[in-house]
């Protein structure tokens, strides 16, 4: 009985299942974007917009998340968020053109504010000794959602190739991407109904002057001794919450200056190191190494599994080793792995042979062998030079249809080195920036400023994420894979230096203690 799961852990598991829905929603597009691009004839910027549209929605939602969670409560806001995920998944799956797909995915992005509300809710129902671990459950669910989406994409891709299966019978085997996007409806609906089991946040109830209700919730969560201690901690909360702009101004006082500056550093570093490029474009990146579409989807599933494994490492160790050590070790790994990826792509060469042309013409009968003859026996030293030469020879529209197979046949690269670099990057991120950032956000602001502080940091994080996702297809087409990964590595190195110098340790401290004034 001593090992029985605590009530706060049970409610944290329910609340954090939204992380699974987010992870699935955000990364399922990685498998669909190639098919969508071909069906709707999208250019690089349109591809970037389809992928990044949810993040644009998340940026806008960040403006309102603090107000909504403070006014309606953390739990009620999460219920509305779950409903948005359901609506978005349905309309994304039935989208008939580029515009309607972007709009549907944008609506889903409004639900991404769950990323800042869920850690806040979990932190407010947890004890200091277990807070890091419980908040990190949300990140674990995110990476499980990512992993499941990669695996489901791979399975649906294989079913789409087969004959006589359900996809064929429904007449959608040519549009497998719709099934990929529609599958999100299942976890979104489960989360929606499960959220009604959650109690309201006791700290939010105190902010609303519902002390009796807050004590009742605390009695559900903790033992009598723990309840008394929690009430004493929460007693420092002002009973009447200040106006929105007063609280916004409070973020820029000396009381929270260090928390805000380091929060901004983490918010930028998490995205500018390229993590969502890896997650949301995984099959596209692996295709650059010449392994082909099916193998690229399979390797994306491998990356998802690594992500889950090392998030578990963070979950187990975050309250033991602390936040700063995990960030430091993880960011070193991020830097090194990005430089490895850059080196791997820099050493690649590209060349097609007579046999390659014959095989391509056999598979794609609308492709003329004569168009590819000028490329024979030429060795290209970069992916950009090779792709530009192919596009000039056969046209951009036809390149979208045969580009993956061309890269698979023409690329001479140490694919194992690139896979190692990406695997090491995901592992390093999963044990550091992934979970630790949200734990840090949920800890360092005083209760009155917590929702608005996390909202501001989530806004910055979302804006950087949007830019990185939007620009990546253009970077890949214009700068090449080697330069793109080098840029991510340099940004990560800069973030590492800042964090090593300035980040405070927040392990094991009461939430209210962490809001005491600290100097930069």
Secondary structure, DSSP 8 states (H G I E B T S, - for coil): -TT---HHHHHHHHHHHHHHHHHHHHHTHHHHHHHHHHHHT--HHHHHHHHHHHHHHHHHHHHHHHHHHHHT-HHHHHHHHHHHHHHHHHHHHT--SHHHHHHHHHHHHHGGGHHHHHHHHHHHTS-HHHHHHHHHHHHHHHHHHHHHHHHHHHHHHHHHHSSSSHHHHTT-GGGHHHHHHHTHHHHHHHHHHHGGG----HHHHHHTT-HHHHHHHHHHHS-HHHHHHHHHHHTTS-SS---HHHHHHHTTSGGGHHHHHHHHHHHHHHHHTTHHHHHHSHHHHHHHTT--HHHHHHHHHHHHHHHHHHHHHHHHHHHHH-HHHHHHHHHHHHHHHHHHHHHHHHT-EE---HHHHHHHHHH-TTS-HHHHGGGTT--BSSHHHHHHHHHHHH-HHHHHHHHHHHHHHHEE--HHHHHHHHHHHHHHHHTTHHHHHHHHHHHHS-HHHHHHHHHHHHHHHHHHHHHHHHHHHHHHHHT-HHHHHHHHHHHHHHHHHHHHHH----TT--HHHHTS----
